[in-house]
Amino acid sequence: MNTLKTTPEPRQGQWQTVLLTAMMAAAGLIAFCSPAQSAFELPPGEKITNPIVIGRGIPQKEAYEPFDPKTGRNFDLRNLWMRADLRVRPEYRNNVCFGGGIGAAGQCNAPGIAPNNLLGKANDQFVQQMTRLGIGYDLSPDVNFYLELIDSRTWGGNGTPVGAGGAGNNGDPIIHTCGSTPGQGGRPVCSLGIRAGYMLIRNFAGIQGLGLKAGRQYLVFGDQSLFGHFDWANTGFSFDGVMVQYSHSFMDTHAGWFRTAETDLVQGAALGSGNPNIGGTGQARNAAGDADLFILYNQIKTVPGFLIEPFYAYYKSNLGGGDISSQGLGTPKHGNQTRHTLGARVAMKKGYVDASSEVVYQFGQMGDTAASASALCGDPGGEGKCLHINAWATRNWIGYTAFNLPGKPRIAFNFDYASGDGRANCTLNAAYGDCKTANTFENFFPTNHIHMGYMDVIAWKNMMSFSGNFQARPTTNDHIELWYTNIHLANARDNWYRASQGVYVFSQPDNTETHIGDEVDVVWTHFFMGGMVAFQGGYGHLFPGPYISRNLGARAVGQDWAYAQLWINF
């Protein structure tokens, strides 16, 4: 007689286990179409509290925590580092427009308008404060995370960089970078923001010398004529994108792609009117209005005593004609354009002599932007790119440093040139003629403060200047500098552009004068604590030339500028 063997009835807890096991097995059969699955058992005392984690293409080192994750699992304080700086700088400038009044956008006049005939002295004084805090963490010798916060303030800016209508002493738009009046969303304009935030991987994918940097970062190349940090301004420049670098004994190569319109600070208007880098409404406020920047920059290091830097930059603005209808063709970062930049810089240092020469050529196409001229580009709204870009610039330095003499005195001479276009104002005033070309050189994102006089009255566009510079160190901790700059326009009918690249003075349609004036600067710097603390004082005077008298008034006067600065770095 066969005996039927019975299985003991599961207890209450076992029923739950059996049910869950069955559900898991069924899910596995459906998901993977596998004919069989091994039994699933929970460890004693464990419960299923979270959904099953699905495999992903990204590393999942640790499980997702529902509420209260454990902390400090991978953190090593020894790999954390910090750096910070604080700068306070009072500034004063009188006769901002050389005896004339100043407009709401920072210009001393309007296109095609007669000289303003001494409407007001437009003096200004204010204090700027910049605070930066950088935090870095090294996951390994080849992997780094970095975050840099910046806070920018202006005391005495009368609420906004321009003030109420720009009348009287309401703040000098060519100087201020940050106001205190809340902007959109109720937050102050140009206060707390992220200057840099990136991850850096060296020897990427196991390739020696290959590096990858992704996130918000600085772009500093050559002598910063086109791409620099612009730290003289209270916010400076930074860029969102990806940069790849490959270092070899023969050459260093940088290749990067960035979107340049993204900012939570008024970064692009350093020394400007406080407007965003690329102004406008509508499309200018969304991704469709961004600008793309691609850079290929090389440094050839194999020639003894020389550094050879060939480079290429591609810049494309996606702003439409409706967003930029009030801009002239010489406007910095002009919308509706595709611009190619080819250039090379050669730097030399041998013994007591150093020299640098840079030549840049730009070509491409641009829209005319003016609604009244839309037929010129073949479609309504001026969205077509019918204007051909043909612009160039050069920068040249030669210096001699007497290292064997007390104070190590240095004398240097400089010549700068950047092309202009007499039709730069064609979309703003018919008196300037038809729009046919767009040949004003684009200065991009430079540190202009170090190149063409410290008063920051000229950009590397539609200009020509000659300068002589003297520097010395009377003591280990003291540095003095004297600088003379003779400033001209390259094209008399194109505008005078300030260091922030916006229009400073609109040239009259029949202007023939090119000599803007002569600038003299003197700067003294004293260092403390091994250079971690520095005090600097400077004074500059611009003697007006025939151009200022012709375009701003016959009784034009000179401009004075002075500042004192305390900077702490650690």
C-alpha positions as CSV (number, residue, x, y, z in Angstrom):
1,M,0.0,0.0,0.0
2,N,1.4,3.2,-1.1
3,T,1.6,5.9,1.5
4,L,0.9,9.5,0.4
5,K,3.5,11.9,1.8
6,T,2.0,15.2,2.8
7,T,3.8,18.6,2.9
8,P,3.5,20.6,6.1
9,E,1.2,23.7,5.8
10,P,3.2,26.9,5.6
11,R,3.1,29.3,8.5
12,Q,1.8,32.9,8.1
13,G,5.3,34.4,7.5
14,Q,6.2,31.6,5.1
15,W,3.1,32.4,3.0
16,Q,4.4,35.9,2.4
17,T,7.7,34.5,1.3
18,V,6.1,32.1,-1.0
19,L,3.9,34.8,-2.6
20,L,6.8,37.2,-3.1
21,T,8.9,34.4,-4.6
22,A,6.2,33.6,-7.1
23,M,5.8,37.2,-8.1
24,M,9.5,37.6,-8.6
25,A,9.7,34.5,-10.7
26,A,6.8,35.6,-12.8
27,A,8.3,39.0,-13.4
28,G,11.6,37.4,-14.4
29,L,9.8,35.1,-16.9
30,I,8.0,38.0,-18.5
31,A,11.0,40.3,-18.6
32,F,13.7,38.0,-19.9
33,C,11.6,35.2,-21.6
34,S,13.7,32.7,-19.8
35,P,12.3,29.1,-19.5
36,A,13.4,28.8,-15.9
37,Q,14.4,30.9,-12.9
38,S,16.2,29.9,-9.8
39,A,14.3,30.2,-6.5
40,F,14.5,33.6,-4.7
41,E,14.9,33.7,-1.0
42,L,15.3,36.6,1.3
43,P,18.0,36.5,4.0
44,P,16.6,35.8,7.4
45,G,15.0,38.9,9.0
46,E,15.1,40.9,5.7
47,K,12.1,42.6,4.1
48,I,11.6,44.0,0.6
49,T,10.9,47.7,1.1
50,N,12.0,49.1,-2.3
51,P,11.2,48.3,-5.9
52,I,13.7,46.3,-7.8
53,V,16.5,48.4,-9.3
54,I,16.7,48.1,-13.0
55,G,20.1,47.9,-14.6
56,R,21.4,51.2,-16.0
57,G,24.1,52.3,-18.4
58,I,25.6,54.6,-15.7
59,P,27.6,53.4,-12.7
60,Q,25.5,52.6,-9.7
61,K,27.9,52.2,-6.9
62,E,25.4,52.5,-4.2
63,A,21.7,51.9,-3.9
64,Y,19.3,54.8,-4.1
65,E,18.3,55.9,-0.6
66,P,14.6,56.7,0.1
67,F,15.0,59.3,2.8
68,D,17.9,59.2,5.2
69,P,21.0,58.1,3.4
70,K,24.2,57.3,5.2
71,T,26.8,60.0,4.9
72,G,30.6,60.2,4.6
73,R,31.0,56.8,3.0
74,N,33.5,58.0,0.3
75,F,34.6,61.4,1.7
76,D,38.3,61.9,2.7
77,L,39.0,65.3,4.2
78,R,42.6,65.1,3.0
79,N,41.4,65.3,-0.6
80,L,39.4,68.5,0.0
81,W,41.0,71.9,-0.9
82,M,39.7,75.5,-1.0
83,R,40.7,78.9,-2.3
84,A,39.2,82.3,-2.0
85,D,39.7,86.0,-2.7
86,L,38.1,89.2,-1.7
87,R,38.6,92.5,-3.6
88,V,37.3,96.0,-2.7
89,R,37.9,98.8,-5.2
90,P,36.6,102.4,-4.9
91,E,36.7,104.2,-8.3
92,Y,36.2,107.7,-9.5
93,R,35.8,109.1,-13.0
94,N,34.9,112.6,-14.1
95,N,33.8,114.0,-17.4
96,V,32.6,110.6,-18.5
97,C,31.5,112.0,-21.9
98,F,34.2,114.7,-22.0
99,G,31.9,117.5,-20.9
100,G,28.8,116.1,-22.4
101,G,25.8,114.2,-21.1
102,I,25.5,110.4,-21.1
103,G,22.6,108.3,-22.4
104,A,20.7,105.5,-20.8
105,A,22.7,102.8,-22.6
106,G,26.0,104.2,-21.8
107,Q,26.6,106.0,-25.0
108,C,27.6,109.7,-25.1
109,N,25.4,110.4,-28.1
110,A,23.0,108.8,-30.6
111,P,23.7,107.7,-34.2
112,G,23.4,110.6,-36.6
113,I,22.6,113.1,-33.9
114,A,24.6,116.3,-33.7
115,P,27.1,116.8,-30.8
116,N,25.3,117.0,-27.4
117,N,27.0,120.4,-26.7
118,L,27.9,120.0,-23.0
119,L,24.7,118.7,-21.3
120,G,26.4,117.8,-18.1
121,K,29.8,116.7,-16.7
122,A,28.5,113.1,-15.9
123,N,30.9,112.4,-13.0
124,D,30.7,109.2,-11.1
125,Q,32.1,107.5,-8.0
126,F,31.3,104.1,-6.5
127,V,32.8,101.1,-4.8
128,Q,32.9,97.5,-6.2
129,Q,33.3,94.4,-4.0
130,M,33.9,90.9,-5.3
131,T,34.1,87.7,-3.2
132,R,35.0,84.3,-4.6
133,L,35.1,80.9,-2.9
134,G,36.4,77.9,-4.7
135,I,36.0,74.3,-3.4
136,G,37.8,71.4,-5.0
137,Y,37.8,67.7,-4.2
138,D,40.3,65.2,-5.7
139,L,38.7,61.8,-6.1
140,S,42.0,60.6,-7.3
141,P,45.2,62.2,-8.8
142,D,43.4,62.2,-12.1
143,V,39.8,63.1,-11.2
144,N,38.8,66.4,-9.7
145,F,35.6,68.2,-8.9
146,Y,35.6,72.0,-8.6
147,L,32.9,74.6,-7.6
148,E,33.5,78.4,-7.5
149,L,30.9,80.8,-6.1
150,I,31.1,84.5,-6.7
151,D,29.3,87.4,-5.1
152,S,29.5,90.8,-6.8
153,R,28.3,94.1,-5.2
154,T,28.4,97.8,-6.1
155,W,28.1,100.4,-3.4
156,G,27.1,103.9,-4.6
157,G,25.7,102.7,-7.9
158,N,22.4,104.4,-7.3
159,G,20.4,101.2,-7.6
160,T,21.2,100.3,-11.2
161,P,24.3,100.8,-13.3
162,V,22.5,103.4,-15.3
163,G,20.2,105.1,-12.8
164,A,16.9,106.7,-13.6
165,G,17.0,107.5,-17.2
166,G,20.7,108.1,-17.2
167,A,20.3,111.7,-16.2
168,G,22.9,113.6,-14.2
169,N,25.1,111.6,-11.8
170,N,23.1,108.3,-11.9
171,G,26.0,106.0,-12.3
172,D,28.4,105.5,-15.1
173,P,27.3,102.7,-17.4
174,I,30.8,102.2,-18.8
175,I,32.1,101.3,-15.4
176,H,29.4,99.6,-13.3
177,T,28.9,95.9,-13.7
178,C,26.3,95.1,-11.0
179,G,23.3,97.0,-9.6
180,S,21.3,96.4,-6.5
181,T,17.8,96.8,-8.0
182,P,16.0,93.5,-8.2
183,G,15.6,92.2,-11.7
184,Q,13.2,89.6,-13.0
185,G,12.1,87.2,-10.3
186,G,12.8,89.7,-7.6
187,R,16.5,88.8,-7.1
188,P,19.2,91.4,-7.3
189,V,21.0,91.9,-10.6
190,C,24.5,90.5,-10.5
191,S,24.8,89.3,-6.9
192,L,25.5,85.6,-6.0
193,G,26.3,83.2,-8.8
194,I,28.4,80.3,-10.0
195,R,31.6,81.4,-11.7
196,A,32.9,77.9,-12.3
197,G,31.6,74.4,-11.7
198,Y,33.2,71.4,-13.5
199,M,34.6,68.0,-13.3
200,L,38.1,67.4,-14.7
201,I,39.4,64.0,-15.7
202,R,43.1,63.7,-16.6
203,N,44.5,60.8,-18.7
204,F,40.9,60.2,-19.9
205,A,40.1,56.6,-20.8
206,G,43.7,55.6,-19.9
207,I,45.2,57.8,-22.6
208,Q,48.2,59.6,-21.3
209,G,48.0,63.3,-21.7
210,L,44.3,63.4,-22.7
211,G,42.1,65.5,-20.4
212,L,38.4,66.2,-20.3
213,K,36.8,69.2,-18.5
214,A,33.0,69.4,-18.5
215,G,30.9,72.2,-17.0
216,R,31.2,75.9,-16.3
217,Q,34.8,77.0,-16.7
218,Y,37.3,79.7,-17.7
219,L,38.6,80.1,-21.2
220,V,42.1,81.8,-21.2
221,F,44.2,81.6,-24.3
222,G,47.3,83.4,-25.5
223,D,47.5,86.9,-24.2
224,Q,43.7,87.1,-23.7
225,S,43.1,89.2,-26.7
226,L,40.0,87.2,-27.7
227,F,39.4,84.8,-24.8
228,G,40.3,85.7,-21.2
229,H,39.0,85.7,-17.6
230,F,38.5,89.5,-17.4
231,D,38.9,89.5,-13.7
232,W,39.3,93.3,-13.6
233,A,35.5,93.3,-14.0
234,N,33.5,92.3,-11.0
235,T,32.1,89.2,-12.6
236,G,34.4,88.4,-15.5
237,F,33.8,85.7,-18.1
238,S,33.0,82.0,-17.8
239,F,31.5,79.4,-20.2
240,D,29.3,76.4,-20.1
241,G,30.5,73.4,-22.2
242,V,33.1,70.7,-22.7
243,M,36.8,71.1,-23.3
244,V,39.2,68.4,-24.4
245,Q,42.9,68.8,-24.0
246,Y,45.8,66.7,-25.3
247,S,49.3,67.5,-24.2
248,H,52.4,66.2,-26.0
249,S,56.0,67.2,-25.9
250,F,55.5,68.7,-29.4
251,M,52.2,70.5,-29.0
252,D,49.2,71.1,-26.6
253,T,45.8,71.0,-28.3
254,H,42.5,72.3,-26.9
255,A,39.1,71.7,-28.5
256,G,35.9,72.8,-26.9
257,W,32.2,73.5,-27.5
258,F,30.3,76.0,-25.4
259,R,27.0,77.8,-25.2
260,T,27.7,81.4,-24.4
261,A,24.4,83.0,-23.5
262,E,23.8,81.1,-20.2
263,T,24.5,83.1,-17.1
264,D,23.1,84.0,-13.7
265,L,25.4,87.0,-13.6
266,V,25.9,89.9,-15.9
267,Q,29.1,88.3,-17.1
268,G,29.1,89.5,-20.7
269,A,28.6,93.2,-19.8
270,A,31.7,93.6,-17.7
271,L,32.4,97.3,-17.6
272,G,29.2,97.6,-19.5
273,S,25.6,98.8,-18.9
274,G,24.6,95.8,-16.9
275,N,22.7,94.1,-19.7
276,P,23.2,90.4,-20.4
277,N,25.9,89.3,-22.7
278,I,23.4,88.9,-25.6
279,G,20.5,91.3,-25.1
280,G,17.0,91.1,-26.4
281,T,13.6,89.8,-25.6
282,G,11.5,86.9,-26.7
283,Q,13.8,84.4,-28.4
284,A,16.8,85.9,-26.5
285,R,15.4,84.4,-23.3
286,N,15.3,80.8,-24.4
287,A,17.5,78.2,-25.8
288,A,16.8,79.2,-29.3
289,G,18.6,82.4,-28.7
290,D,21.8,80.9,-27.4
291,A,25.1,81.3,-29.1
292,D,27.4,78.4,-30.0
293,L,31.1,78.7,-29.7
294,F,33.6,76.1,-30.9
295,I,37.4,76.6,-30.2
296,L,40.4,74.8,-31.5
297,Y,43.6,76.2,-29.9
298,N,47.1,74.8,-30.3
299,Q,50.4,75.6,-28.6
300,I,53.5,74.4,-30.5
301,K,56.4,74.2,-28.1
302,T,59.3,72.7,-30.0
303,V,61.0,75.8,-31.3
304,P,63.5,77.0,-28.6
305,G,62.6,80.4,-27.2
306,F,59.3,80.6,-29.1
307,L,55.7,79.7,-28.5
308,I,53.6,79.3,-31.7
309,E,49.8,79.3,-31.2
310,P,47.6,78.7,-34.3
311,F,43.8,78.7,-33.6
312,Y,40.3,78.6,-35.0
313,A,37.0,79.7,-33.5
314,Y,33.5,79.3,-34.8
315,Y,30.8,81.6,-33.4
316,K,27.1,81.3,-34.3
317,S,24.4,83.4,-32.8
318,N,20.8,82.1,-33.0
319,L,19.1,85.3,-32.1
320,G,16.7,86.5,-34.7
321,G,16.2,90.0,-36.3
322,G,13.3,90.8,-34.0
323,D,15.5,90.4,-30.9
324,I,18.3,92.7,-32.2
325,S,16.4,95.3,-34.3
326,S,17.9,98.2,-32.3
327,Q,21.5,97.1,-32.6
328,G,24.0,98.3,-35.1
329,L,26.2,95.9,-37.0
330,G,29.2,96.8,-34.7
331,T,27.3,95.5,-31.7
332,P,29.3,93.0,-29.6
333,K,28.1,89.4,-30.0
334,H,25.7,90.6,-32.7
335,G,22.8,88.3,-33.3
336,N,22.0,86.5,-36.6
337,Q,25.6,85.8,-37.5
338,T,27.9,83.0,-38.4
339,R,31.6,84.0,-37.9
340,H,34.8,82.1,-38.5
341,T,38.0,83.2,-36.9
342,L,41.5,82.1,-38.0
343,G,44.5,83.4,-36.3
344,A,48.0,82.7,-35.0
345,R,50.1,84.2,-32.2
346,V,53.9,84.0,-31.9
347,A,55.6,84.8,-28.6
348,M,59.4,85.0,-28.2
349,K,61.7,85.4,-25.2
350,K,65.4,85.4,-25.5
351,G,67.7,87.0,-23.0
352,Y,66.5,90.5,-22.1
353,V,64.1,90.7,-25.1
354,D,60.5,89.5,-25.3
355,A,58.1,90.0,-28.2
356,S,54.6,88.9,-29.2
357,S,52.8,89.2,-32.5
358,E,49.2,88.1,-33.2
359,V,47.2,88.3,-36.5
360,V,43.5,87.3,-36.7
361,Y,41.2,87.1,-39.7
362,Q,37.4,86.8,-39.5
363,F,34.9,85.8,-42.2
364,G,31.3,84.6,-42.4
365,Q,27.8,86.1,-42.8
366,M,25.5,88.3,-40.9
367,G,21.9,89.6,-41.1
368,D,21.1,93.3,-41.5
369,T,18.5,93.1,-38.6
370,A,16.6,96.3,-39.7
371,A,13.0,95.7,-40.5
372,S,13.1,98.5,-43.1
373,A,16.0,96.8,-44.8
374,S,14.6,93.2,-44.7
375,A,14.3,93.2,-48.5
376,L,18.1,93.4,-48.7
377,C,18.4,89.9,-47.2
378,G,15.5,88.5,-49.2
379,D,13.0,87.6,-46.5
380,P,10.7,89.5,-44.0
381,G,12.2,90.4,-40.6
382,G,15.7,90.6,-41.7
383,E,16.5,86.9,-40.8
384,G,18.6,86.2,-43.8
385,K,22.4,86.5,-43.7
386,C,23.2,88.6,-46.7
387,L,26.1,90.7,-45.3
388,H,29.6,89.3,-45.8
389,I,32.1,89.5,-42.9
390,N,35.6,90.5,-43.8
391,A,37.5,91.7,-40.7
392,W,41.0,91.4,-39.3
393,A,43.2,92.6,-36.4
394,T,46.7,92.5,-35.2
395,R,48.5,92.9,-31.9
396,N,52.2,93.4,-31.5
397,W,54.5,93.9,-28.4
398,I,58.3,94.1,-28.1
399,G,59.9,94.7,-24.7
400,Y,63.4,94.8,-23.1
401,T,63.9,94.0,-19.4
402,A,67.3,94.9,-17.8
403,F,67.4,92.1,-15.3
404,N,71.0,93.1,-14.3
405,L,70.0,96.5,-13.1
406,P,68.4,97.4,-9.7
407,G,64.6,97.3,-9.9
408,K,64.7,95.2,-13.1
409,P,63.3,98.1,-15.3
410,R,61.4,97.1,-18.4
411,I,60.4,99.2,-21.4
412,A,58.0,98.0,-24.1
413,F,56.3,99.3,-27.2
414,N,52.9,98.2,-28.6
415,F,50.9,98.5,-31.9
416,D,47.3,97.4,-32.1
417,Y,44.9,97.5,-35.0
418,A,41.3,96.2,-35.6
419,S,39.2,96.8,-38.7
420,G,36.0,98.8,-38.7
421,D,33.2,99.4,-41.2
422,G,31.7,102.8,-42.1
423,R,28.3,101.0,-42.6
424,A,28.2,99.8,-38.9
425,N,25.2,102.1,-38.2
426,C,23.3,101.5,-41.4
427,T,20.4,99.8,-39.6
428,L,20.1,102.6,-37.1
429,N,20.2,105.7,-39.3
430,A,19.8,106.0,-43.1
431,A,22.4,108.8,-43.2
432,Y,25.1,106.1,-42.9
433,G,24.1,104.5,-46.2
434,D,23.0,101.0,-47.2
435,C,24.0,97.8,-45.4
436,K,26.4,95.9,-47.7
437,T,29.2,94.5,-45.4
438,A,29.8,93.8,-41.7
439,N,33.5,94.3,-41.4
440,T,33.9,95.5,-37.8
441,F,36.2,93.1,-36.0
442,E,34.6,91.0,-33.2
443,N,36.5,91.1,-29.9
444,F,34.7,88.1,-28.4
445,F,35.4,87.6,-24.7
446,P,38.8,89.3,-23.9
447,T,40.6,90.8,-21.0
448,N,40.9,94.2,-22.7
449,H,42.0,95.9,-19.5
450,I,45.6,94.8,-19.9
451,H,46.2,95.8,-23.5
452,M,45.2,99.3,-24.5
453,G,45.4,101.6,-21.5
454,Y,43.9,101.1,-18.0
455,M,41.1,103.5,-18.4
456,D,39.2,100.9,-20.5
457,V,38.0,103.4,-23.1
458,I,38.8,101.3,-26.2
459,A,38.1,97.8,-27.4
460,W,40.0,95.8,-30.0
461,K,37.6,96.8,-32.8
462,N,37.7,99.7,-35.2
463,M,40.8,101.0,-33.6
464,M,44.5,101.7,-34.0
465,S,46.9,102.5,-31.2
466,F,50.5,103.1,-30.4
467,S,51.8,102.8,-26.8
468,G,54.9,102.9,-24.7
469,N,55.1,101.2,-21.4
470,F,57.6,101.4,-18.5
471,Q,57.7,99.0,-15.5
472,A,60.0,98.6,-12.5
473,R,60.3,96.9,-9.1
474,P,62.0,99.4,-6.8
475,T,61.7,96.8,-4.0
476,T,60.8,93.2,-3.8
477,N,57.2,94.1,-2.8
478,D,56.6,97.1,-5.0
479,H,55.8,97.5,-8.6
480,I,55.3,100.7,-10.6
481,E,54.1,101.2,-14.1
482,L,53.8,104.2,-16.5
483,W,51.9,103.8,-19.7
484,Y,51.2,106.2,-22.6
485,T,48.7,105.3,-25.4
486,N,47.9,107.1,-28.6
487,I,44.4,106.1,-29.6
488,H,42.8,106.3,-33.1
489,L,39.9,104.9,-35.0
490,A,40.6,102.6,-37.9
491,N,37.5,103.8,-39.8
492,A,36.3,107.3,-39.2
493,R,32.6,106.5,-39.9
494,D,32.5,103.5,-37.7
495,N,32.0,104.0,-34.0
496,W,34.2,104.3,-31.0
497,Y,33.8,101.2,-28.9
498,R,34.7,101.0,-25.2
499,A,36.5,98.1,-23.5
500,S,33.2,96.2,-22.9
501,Q,32.8,96.4,-26.8
502,G,29.6,98.4,-26.7
503,V,29.4,101.8,-28.4
504,Y,30.9,104.6,-26.5
505,V,30.5,107.4,-29.1
506,F,28.6,107.1,-32.4
507,S,30.6,108.7,-35.1
508,Q,28.8,111.3,-37.2
509,P,27.9,110.1,-40.8
510,D,30.3,112.7,-42.2
511,N,33.1,112.3,-39.7
512,T,36.6,112.4,-41.0
513,E,38.6,112.6,-37.7
514,T,40.2,109.5,-36.3
515,H,42.5,110.7,-33.4
516,I,40.4,110.0,-30.3
517,G,43.0,111.2,-27.8
518,D,46.1,110.4,-25.7
519,E,45.9,108.4,-22.5
520,V,48.5,108.5,-19.7
521,D,48.3,105.9,-16.8
522,V,50.4,105.4,-13.6
523,V,49.9,102.4,-11.3
524,W,51.6,101.4,-8.0
525,T,51.2,98.0,-6.4
526,H,52.5,96.9,-3.0
527,F,52.4,93.3,-1.9
528,F,52.0,91.8,1.6
529,M,52.4,88.4,3.0
530,G,54.2,86.9,0.1
531,G,51.7,88.2,-2.4
532,M,48.6,87.0,-0.7
533,V,47.6,90.6,0.0
534,A,48.0,93.5,-2.5
535,F,47.2,97.1,-2.4
536,Q,47.0,99.0,-5.7
537,G,46.4,102.6,-6.7
538,G,46.1,104.0,-10.1
539,Y,45.4,107.2,-12.0
540,G,44.7,107.9,-15.7
541,H,44.0,110.9,-17.8
542,L,42.7,111.0,-21.4
543,F,43.5,114.1,-23.4
544,P,40.8,114.6,-26.0
545,G,41.7,114.6,-29.6
546,P,40.0,116.1,-32.7
547,Y,37.6,113.1,-32.9
548,I,36.1,113.9,-29.5
549,S,35.7,117.6,-30.3
550,R,34.1,116.8,-33.7
551,N,31.6,114.3,-32.4
552,L,30.8,115.4,-28.9
553,G,31.3,119.2,-28.9
554,A,33.9,121.9,-29.6
555,R,34.6,122.5,-26.0
556,A,35.2,118.9,-25.0
557,V,37.4,118.4,-21.9
558,G,39.7,115.6,-20.7
559,Q,38.7,112.7,-18.6
560,D,40.2,111.7,-15.2
561,W,40.1,108.3,-13.6
562,A,41.4,107.0,-10.3
563,Y,41.0,104.0,-8.1
564,A,42.4,102.3,-5.0
565,Q,42.2,98.5,-4.6
566,L,42.8,96.0,-1.8
567,W,42.9,92.3,-2.8
568,I,43.3,89.4,-0.5
569,N,43.9,85.9,-1.9
570,F,44.4,82.6,-0.1
